Amino acid sequence: LLVLAYWLAGDRLRDGLGLPGSGSAPGKGTALRVATWNLHNFGEPGSGPEPDRSRLRERLAGLEADLLAVQEIHDLAALQALLPNYTLALSEHGGRGHQRLGVAFDPQVLALVEPAREHSELGMRGHVRPGLSVYLRAHGGGPDFHVLVVHLKAMRDGYSLRTQQWSVLAELARDLLRRDPDLIVLGDFNATGPAGGTPQAEIAALEAILGPLGLRRLAASEPCSAYWDGARRDAWQEPSLLDLVWVAGLHEGLDAATQVRSLHHCARHHCQSFRSTDAYPEPDFADLSDHCPVVLDLAPGRDDDP
């Protein structure tokens, strides 16, 4: 009976108690929490089974994010309904797949310094998603900083186009850094590696472009942020690291040991392969998104460049 009870409700109990292995976000305390989450074609008609909206509402609330970057959004109103206390800014365009991206932020914690800006040049003449940036300031004397959200071209056969996007991304970052030395660049970088190459090689190549600008990639507590069906295609899901967070400045909230956390099924399975079937689904993977939310906690501190 105990085994049956745990099978039916154990995951929800662990989530509620914040126990290790639940996949939930730890309490943030006084930190300023920034997150990114690809919501897998949220709200697209005919794209497959509808996500479990009740579970998604719980998961979004459980993030306790002050700023949430989102990707693959089709239904702005439906997302706003799940985030009623947030201000939402999305790109107007989303490439050929109409996958919009943007940010949601808590106006009780953050204020817009300038309106959101869509960066169409990152969309490569409309073929893929643009970028979107916002300039925010934390209330109460906290930092002001730019956030640039991206969703680069997917798949290994998109590597060539991604490398072109990197140059555009670097120029966008350079412009934002000229205006303020504090910058967060985050989102779905789709760093799958080229055909015959490795994801690690692609990330290293991207670091060689962004690093000289003063941007550093934050290491993750778990070395994955998404799952896919891999080469076996037998319901075994394989991990990949696609969602990245880069920072420049923000010295008041970061140190050399700062990491990001991959949550939900990435944390619960410790980035090991798992099996998810119709009969025995992995609930976050099957009902919400193949991607996991990735969170960054900035320590509280006064703005060091007012």
C-alpha positions in Angstrom: 0.0 0.0 0.0 2.8 2.4 0.8 4.4 1.7 -2.6 1.1 2.2 -4.3 0.6 5.5 -2.5 4.0 6.7 -3.4 3.6 5.8 -7.0 0.3 7.7 -7.1 1.3 10.8 -5.1 4.9 10.6 -4.2 6.2 13.1 -6.8 3.5 15.7 -5.8 4.3 15.2 -2.1 8.1 15.7 -2.7 7.3 18.8 -4.8 5.2 20.2 -2.0 7.9 19.5 0.6 10.7 20.7 -1.6 12.6 17.4 -1.1 15.6 16.4 -3.2 14.6 14.6 -6.3 11.3 16.3 -6.7 12.6 18.6 -9.5 11.1 21.7 -7.8 12.9 24.9 -7.5 14.5 25.5 -4.1 13.3 28.5 -2.1 14.9 31.7 -3.3 14.9 33.6 -0.1 15.9 37.2 -0.8 17.5 36.4 -4.1 16.5 37.9 -7.4 15.5 34.9 -9.5 15.9 34.8 -13.3 14.7 31.8 -15.3 14.4 30.5 -18.8 11.9 27.9 -20.1 11.1 26.7 -23.6 7.4 25.8 -23.3 7.3 23.6 -26.4 4.8 25.3 -28.8 2.6 26.5 -26.1 -0.9 27.2 -27.4 -0.3 26.1 -31.0 -3.5 24.5 -32.4 -3.0 21.0 -33.8 0.6 20.7 -32.5 -0.2 17.6 -30.4 -1.7 17.0 -26.9 -2.5 20.1 -25.0 -0.2 20.7 -22.0 -1.7 20.1 -18.5 -2.6 23.7 -17.8 -3.3 23.0 -14.1 0.1 21.4 -13.7 1.8 24.1 -15.7 0.2 26.8 -13.5 1.6 25.1 -10.4 5.0 24.7 -12.0 5.2 28.3 -13.1 4.2 29.5 -9.6 6.7 27.1 -8.1 9.5 28.7 -10.0 9.2 31.9 -7.9 10.8 33.6 -10.8 11.1 37.4 -10.7 12.0 37.3 -14.4 11.1 34.4 -16.8 12.3 34.2 -20.3 10.0 32.1 -22.5 10.3 30.5 -25.9 7.9 28.8 -28.4 4.8 30.8 -27.4 1.8 30.9 -29.7 -1.0 32.0 -27.4 -0.2 35.2 -25.6 -3.6 35.4 -23.8 -3.3 31.8 -22.5 0.1 32.4 -21.1 -0.9 35.7 -19.5 -3.8 33.8 -17.8 -1.2 31.4 -16.3 0.9 34.4 -15.1 -1.7 36.9 -13.9 0.6 38.9 -11.7 3.3 39.3 -14.3 4.0 41.8 -17.0 4.5 40.0 -20.3 6.4 41.2 -23.4 6.6 38.9 -26.4 8.2 39.4 -29.9 5.8 40.1 -32.7 7.5 37.6 -35.0 8.5 34.0 -34.5 10.2 32.8 -37.7 8.6 30.3 -40.0 7.2 28.3 -37.1 5.6 31.4 -35.5 7.4 30.6 -32.3 7.4 33.9 -30.4 9.7 34.5 -27.4 9.9 37.0 -24.7 9.9 37.8 -21.0 7.5 37.8 -18.1 8.5 39.8 -15.0 7.0 40.6 -11.6 6.3 44.4 -11.5 6.5 44.3 -7.7 10.2 43.4 -8.1 11.3 44.8 -11.4 10.5 47.9 -13.5 11.0 48.6 -17.2 13.6 51.2 -17.8 12.9 51.1 -21.5 10.3 49.3 -23.6 11.1 45.8 -25.0 13.0 45.8 -28.3 12.7 43.1 -30.9 15.9 42.3 -32.8 14.8 41.1 -36.2 18.4 40.8 -37.5 18.8 37.6 -35.4 15.8 36.1 -37.3 18.0 35.9 -40.5 15.5 37.5 -42.8 12.5 36.0 -41.1 13.6 32.3 -41.4 14.1 31.8 -37.6 13.2 33.5 -34.4 14.3 37.1 -33.7 15.8 38.2 -30.4 14.1 40.3 -27.7 15.7 42.5 -25.1 14.4 44.4 -22.1 16.1 46.9 -19.8 15.0 46.4 -16.2 15.8 47.9 -12.8 15.1 46.1 -9.5 13.1 48.2 -7.0 14.7 49.3 -3.8 18.1 50.1 -5.2 18.8 46.8 -6.8 20.7 46.4 -10.1 19.6 47.7 -13.5 20.5 45.3 -16.4 19.6 44.3 -19.9 18.2 40.9 -20.7 18.5 39.4 -24.2 16.4 36.4 -24.9 17.2 34.1 -27.9 16.0 30.9 -29.6 18.6 29.9 -32.2 18.1 27.7 -35.2 17.5 24.0 -34.2 19.0 20.7 -35.1 22.4 19.6 -36.3 21.6 20.6 -39.9 21.0 24.1 -38.6 24.6 24.5 -37.4 25.7 26.6 -40.3 22.9 29.1 -39.8 23.5 29.1 -36.1 27.1 30.1 -36.6 25.8 33.1 -38.6 23.5 34.0 -35.8 26.4 33.9 -33.3 28.0 36.9 -35.1 24.7 38.8 -35.0 24.3 37.9 -31.3 27.8 39.2 -30.5 27.0 42.5 -32.2 23.7 42.8 -30.3 25.5 42.0 -27.0 28.2 44.5 -27.7 25.7 47.3 -28.3 23.8 46.5 -25.1 27.0 46.4 -23.1 28.0 49.8 -24.4 24.8 51.1 -22.8 25.1 49.2 -19.5 27.8 46.8 -18.3 25.3 44.4 -16.7 23.8 41.9 -19.2 22.1 38.5 -19.1 21.8 36.6 -22.4 19.7 33.4 -22.1 17.4 31.1 -23.8 17.4 28.1 -26.2 20.8 28.1 -28.0 20.1 24.7 -29.6 23.7 23.8 -29.1 23.5 20.3 -30.6 26.9 20.4 -32.3 27.5 20.1 -36.1 27.1 16.9 -38.0 29.9 14.7 -36.9 30.8 17.0 -34.0 29.8 17.3 -30.4 27.6 19.8 -28.4 30.7 20.6 -26.2 32.6 21.7 -29.3 29.7 24.0 -30.3 29.5 25.5 -26.9 33.3 26.1 -26.9 33.1 27.8 -30.3 30.3 30.0 -28.9 32.4 30.8 -25.8 35.2 31.9 -28.1 32.9 34.5 -29.7 31.1 35.8 -26.6 33.9 35.5 -24.0 35.9 38.4 -25.4 32.9 40.6 -24.8 33.1 39.9 -21.1 30.2 37.4 -21.2 30.7 34.1 -19.3 28.5 31.0 -19.4 27.3 29.9 -16.0 27.8 26.2 -15.3 24.8 24.1 -14.6 24.1 22.0 -11.5 22.9 19.3 -13.9 24.5 19.0 -17.3 21.3 19.0 -19.3 18.3 21.2 -19.9 16.1 19.1 -22.3 15.4 15.6 -23.4 14.8 14.1 -26.9 14.0 10.7 -28.3 17.5 10.1 -29.5 18.6 7.5 -32.0 16.8 4.6 -30.4 13.3 5.9 -30.8 11.9 3.4 -28.3 10.5 5.7 -25.6 13.9 6.2 -24.0 14.6 9.9 -23.7 18.1 11.2 -23.9 19.5 14.4 -22.2 20.9 17.4 -24.0 22.1 20.8 -23.0 20.3 23.4 -25.1 19.3 26.2 -22.7 22.2 28.4 -21.6 22.7 31.5 -19.5 25.5 34.0 -20.1 26.3 37.0 -17.9 28.4 40.1 -17.9 28.8 42.5 -15.0 26.3 42.1 -12.2 29.1 41.8 -9.7 26.8 42.6 -6.8 24.8 39.5 -7.4 27.3 36.9 -8.8 30.6 35.3 -7.8 32.9 32.8 -9.4 31.0 29.9 -8.0 27.5 31.0 -9.2 25.7 28.2 -11.1 22.3 27.8 -12.7 19.9 25.0 -11.9 18.0 22.7 -14.3 14.8 21.7 -12.7 11.9 19.2 -13.2 12.7 16.0 -15.0 16.3 17.1 -15.6 16.9 17.3 -11.9 14.7 14.4 -11.0 16.6 12.0 -13.3 20.0 13.7 -12.8 20.4 14.1 -16.5 20.3 10.3 -17.1 18.1 8.7 -19.8 14.6 7.7 -18.8 11.7 5.9 -20.3 8.4 7.8 -20.9 5.4 6.0 -22.5 1.7 6.7 -22.8 1.1 4.1 -20.1 3.8 5.4 -17.8 4.6 8.9 -18.7 7.2 11.2 -17.1 4.7 13.9 -16.2 6.7 17.1 -16.6 8.2 15.8 -19.9 5.0 14.4 -21.3 2.5 17.0 -20.0 4.5 20.2 -20.1 7.6 20.4 -22.2 10.6 18.5 -23.3 12.7 21.3 -21.9 13.3 22.0 -18.2 13.3 25.4 -16.7 16.7 26.7 -15.9 17.0 29.2 -13.0 19.7 31.7 -11.8 19.6 33.3 -8.3 21.3 36.6 -8.0 22.3 37.5 -4.5 20.7 40.7 -3.1 22.8 43.8 -3.4 22.9 47.4 -4.1 23.5 48.5 -7.7 27.2 48.9 -8.2 26.8 51.1 -11.3 23.9 53.5 -10.5 
